Amino acid sequence: MRRLEGRVALVTGGAAGLGLAIALRLKAEGAAVIITDLQRDAGERLATEHGFDFIEQDVTSEPDWDHVTARVDAAHGRLDILVNNAGYVGSHTLGNPENTAIQDMRKVLQVNVEGTLLGCRAGIALMRHRGTGSIVNISSVASETATPFLLSYGAAKAAVRHMTKSVAQYCCEQGLRIRCNSVHPGNARTEMWDANAQQIADAKGVSLEDIATDTMARIPMGSFQTPDDMAAAVAFFASDDSRNITGTKMIVDGGRTECDSYHLSNRFRQAMLASPLSQG
């Protein structure tokens, strides 16, 4: 028996990358999947290829959310799973406290924070009459640590984490079995990761592969994560396996965030092994 058989799932930003991996995993688990995205051509193609429903949507638009809510209700009469995945890193990715463009920061906050709030609002409305459901917000490891060169994005994803806890408590106070949890992706080697890392490489005068090698050295489990890793975490929160879990987070980063002394201790070990004192 597939864990999500007979359930209806909505994934925002589902036409590429992590969103697509999540949609495919939920579909494989038995859910009827609706994806939304600004990329109409890609969304319609994927809907045909994989048996999704597709709705064109700007997650920052309240009228678009009203349209999505009406479409889902008319087609399915219910929503069991909502994944607020749509996000935006920023047009000027390397924004520190001195050079972050306010207009760019507003766009990052609008997509990641306002878009997630509107999604949670719509999800609760669609789930309320059944009194149960699962909302999964995609945050980031950037919400857990200082991000001086990703200031806007880190702040936005920290807000998503806080919102997740608040939505979870609100639903409990309303007597609803609507769970709300967050997944925090680490370093998945995607086209977006390469694009952002290339900016860092250019700023430091090194190569993209230098950045990738340095990043890998900081991951205790020794490998980049994949979109499928994140999709597995989402599927857990979407399923009854997490029926008594709400307001919590799952960090999927190979241990980098919680084992934050790993890189320093690893460098210390290497230095000690290279020291003449260790040669006996």
LUMFISE-789431 format. One record per residue (C-alpha): residue number from 0; y, x, z. Coordinates in steps of 0.2 Angstrom, whole numbers. Last residue first. Example, Ala and Ser with C-alpha at 12.3 -4.5 7.8 and 13.67 -1.06 7.14 Angstrom:
REC, filo, Y, X, Z
REC, 1, -5, 68, 36
REC, 0, -22, 62, 39
***
This chain:
REC, filo, Y, X, Z
REC, 279, 51, 287, 79
REC, 278, 59, 280, 63
REC, 277, 68, 266, 73
REC, 276, 81, 278, 79
REC, 275, 85, 283, 61
REC, 274, 91, 265, 58
REC, 273, 84, 256, 43
REC, 272, 73, 245, 54
REC, 271, 87, 242, 65
REC, 270, 98, 236, 51
REC, 269, 85, 225, 44
REC, 268, 83, 217, 61
REC, 267, 101, 215, 63
REC, 266, 103, 207, 46
REC, 265, 89, 194, 51
REC, 264, 98, 191, 68
REC, 263, 114, 187, 59
REC, 262, 106, 176, 46
REC, 261, 95, 167, 59
REC, 260, 109, 163, 71
REC, 259, 113, 146, 63
REC, 258, 95, 139, 66
REC, 257, 102, 122, 67
REC, 256, 112, 122, 51
REC, 255, 101, 134, 40
REC, 254, 84, 126, 45
REC, 253, 78, 123, 27
REC, 252, 93, 112, 23
REC, 251, 88, 94, 25
REC, 250, 97, 87, 40
REC, 249, 92, 70, 46
REC, 248, 104, 59, 55
REC, 247, 104, 46, 68
REC, 246, 113, 29, 71
REC, 245, 96, 19, 69
REC, 244, 78, 23, 72
REC, 243, 66, 9, 78
REC, 242, 60, 4, 61
REC, 241, 59, 22, 54
REC, 240, 42, 21, 47
REC, 239, 47, 3, 42
REC, 238, 54, 11, 26
REC, 237, 72, 15, 20
REC, 236, 74, 29, 33
REC, 235, 58, 38, 27
REC, 234, 63, 35, 8
REC, 233, 80, 43, 12
REC, 232, 71, 58, 19
REC, 231, 59, 59, 4
REC, 230, 74, 58, -8
REC, 229, 82, 73, 0
REC, 228, 67, 84, -3
REC, 227, 66, 77, -21
REC, 226, 84, 82, -24
REC, 225, 78, 100, -21
REC, 224, 81, 112, -6
REC, 223, 83, 131, -9
REC, 222, 71, 142, -2
REC, 221, 68, 155, 12
REC, 220, 64, 143, 27
REC, 219, 77, 152, 37
REC, 218, 91, 149, 24
REC, 217, 104, 162, 25
REC, 216, 96, 174, 13
REC, 215, 95, 161, 0
REC, 214, 114, 159, 1
REC, 213, 116, 177, -2
REC, 212, 104, 177, -17
REC, 211, 113, 162, -24
REC, 210, 130, 170, -22
REC, 209, 124, 186, -30
REC, 208, 116, 175, -44
REC, 207, 133, 167, -48
REC, 206, 141, 185, -50
REC, 205, 154, 193, -39
REC, 204, 173, 195, -40
REC, 203, 175, 185, -23
REC, 202, 185, 171, -31
REC, 201, 174, 170, -47
REC, 200, 159, 169, -36
REC, 199, 166, 155, -26
REC, 198, 170, 146, -42
REC, 197, 153, 149, -48
REC, 196, 145, 142, -32
REC, 195, 154, 126, -36
REC, 194, 147, 125, -53
REC, 193, 130, 131, -48
REC, 192, 129, 118, -34
REC, 191, 134, 104, -46
REC, 190, 121, 109, -59
REC, 189, 108, 108, -45
REC, 188, 101, 121, -34
REC, 187, 100, 111, -18
REC, 186, 109, 118, -3
REC, 185, 109, 107, 11
REC, 184, 108, 88, 11
REC, 183, 113, 78, 26
REC, 182, 104, 61, 27
REC, 181, 113, 47, 37
REC, 180, 106, 32, 47
REC, 179, 111, 14, 48
REC, 178, 98, 1, 53
REC, 177, 101, -18, 51
REC, 176, 90, -27, 64
REC, 175, 105, -38, 68
REC, 174, 110, -44, 85
REC, 173, 129, -42, 82
REC, 172, 129, -28, 95
REC, 171, 115, -19, 85
REC, 170, 124, -20, 69
REC, 169, 140, -13, 77
REC, 168, 130, 1, 84
REC, 167, 123, 7, 68
REC, 166, 140, 4, 59
REC, 165, 148, 16, 71
REC, 164, 135, 29, 70
REC, 163, 136, 29, 51
REC, 162, 155, 29, 51
REC, 161, 154, 45, 61
REC, 160, 143, 54, 49
REC, 159, 154, 47, 34
REC, 158, 169, 54, 43
REC, 157, 161, 71, 44
REC, 156, 157, 70, 25
REC, 155, 176, 67, 22
REC, 154, 181, 82, 33
REC, 153, 169, 93, 24
REC, 152, 174, 88, 7
REC, 151, 193, 90, 11
REC, 150, 191, 107, 19
REC, 149, 179, 115, 7
REC, 148, 185, 133, 8
REC, 147, 187, 132, 27
REC, 146, 170, 122, 30
REC, 145, 167, 123, 48
REC, 144, 149, 116, 52
REC, 143, 140, 99, 54
REC, 142, 149, 88, 41
REC, 141, 147, 101, 27
REC, 140, 128, 99, 30
REC, 139, 131, 83, 20
REC, 138, 133, 64, 21
REC, 137, 122, 52, 11
REC, 136, 123, 36, 20
REC, 135, 107, 26, 22
REC, 134, 108, 7, 26
REC, 133, 92, -1, 30
REC, 132, 88, -20, 32
REC, 131, 86, -35, 44
REC, 130, 95, -51, 49
REC, 129, 89, -60, 34
REC, 128, 106, -69, 32
REC, 127, 115, -52, 37
REC, 126, 107, -41, 23
REC, 125, 119, -45, 9
REC, 124, 134, -45, 20
REC, 123, 129, -30, 29
REC, 122, 126, -21, 13
REC, 121, 143, -26, 6
REC, 120, 152, -19, 22
REC, 119, 142, -3, 22
REC, 118, 146, -1, 3
REC, 117, 165, -4, 6
REC, 116, 164, 9, 20
REC, 115, 155, 22, 10
REC, 114, 167, 20, -4
REC, 113, 182, 22, 8
REC, 112, 174, 38, 15
REC, 111, 167, 47, 0
REC, 110, 177, 41, -14
REC, 109, 194, 38, -6
REC, 108, 192, 54, 5
REC, 107, 189, 65, -10
REC, 106, 203, 56, -20
REC, 105, 215, 58, -5
REC, 104, 211, 77, -4
REC, 103, 215, 79, -22
REC, 102, 232, 71, -20
REC, 101, 235, 82, -5
REC, 100, 231, 98, -14
REC, 99, 222, 110, -2
REC, 98, 231, 127, -3
REC, 97, 234, 132, 15
REC, 96, 220, 123, 24
REC, 95, 207, 129, 11
REC, 94, 203, 120, -5
REC, 93, 189, 128, -16
REC, 92, 183, 113, -25
REC, 91, 199, 109, -35
REC, 90, 193, 94, -44
REC, 89, 185, 87, -28
REC, 88, 168, 86, -20
REC, 87, 165, 67, -25
REC, 86, 152, 56, -19
REC, 85, 141, 41, -23
REC, 84, 125, 41, -12
REC, 83, 128, 25, -1
REC, 82, 109, 20, -1
REC, 81, 107, 2, 2
REC, 80, 90, -5, 6
REC, 79, 84, -23, 9
REC, 78, 95, -33, -2
REC, 77, 92, -52, -5
REC, 76, 94, -66, -17
REC, 75, 87, -55, -31
REC, 74, 96, -58, -47
REC, 73, 111, -69, -40
REC, 72, 113, -60, -24
REC, 71, 112, -43, -33
REC, 70, 125, -49, -46
REC, 69, 137, -56, -33
REC, 68, 136, -41, -22
REC, 67, 139, -29, -37
REC, 66, 154, -40, -42
REC, 65, 162, -40, -25
REC, 64, 159, -21, -24
REC, 63, 168, -19, -41
REC, 62, 183, -30, -34
REC, 61, 184, -19, -19
REC, 60, 185, -3, -30
REC, 59, 182, 14, -22
REC, 58, 163, 13, -27
REC, 57, 168, 12, -46
REC, 56, 154, 2, -53
REC, 55, 143, -1, -69
REC, 54, 128, -11, -64
REC, 53, 111, -5, -69
REC, 52, 94, -13, -65
REC, 51, 80, -1, -65
REC, 50, 64, -1, -75
REC, 49, 63, 18, -78
REC, 48, 67, 21, -96
REC, 47, 78, 6, -99
REC, 46, 88, 7, -83
REC, 45, 90, 26, -86
REC, 44, 98, 22, -103
REC, 43, 109, 9, -96
REC, 42, 115, 21, -82
REC, 41, 117, 36, -94
REC, 40, 128, 25, -105
REC, 39, 138, 17, -91
REC, 38, 142, 33, -81
REC, 37, 153, 25, -68
REC, 36, 137, 22, -57
REC, 35, 127, 9, -50
REC, 34, 108, 9, -48
REC, 33, 97, -7, -44
REC, 32, 79, -3, -39
REC, 31, 65, -15, -36
REC, 30, 55, -6, -22
REC, 29, 37, 0, -23
REC, 28, 37, 17, -16
REC, 27, 38, 24, -34
REC, 26, 54, 14, -36
REC, 25, 61, 21, -20
REC, 24, 57, 39, -26
REC, 23, 65, 36, -43
REC, 22, 81, 29, -36
REC, 21, 82, 44, -24
REC, 20, 80, 57, -38
REC, 19, 93, 47, -48
REC, 18, 105, 48, -34
REC, 17, 102, 66, -31
REC, 16, 106, 71, -48
REC, 15, 111, 58, -61
REC, 14, 113, 39, -64
REC, 13, 111, 33, -46
REC, 12, 129, 35, -40
REC, 11, 126, 20, -29
REC, 10, 108, 16, -25
REC, 9, 103, -2, -21
REC, 8, 86, -7, -15
REC, 7, 76, -23, -16
REC, 6, 59, -24, -7
REC, 5, 43, -31, -12
REC, 4, 33, -15, -10
REC, 3, 43, -2, 0
REC, 2, 29, 7, 9
REC, 1, 17, 7, -5
REC, 0, 0, 0, 0
***
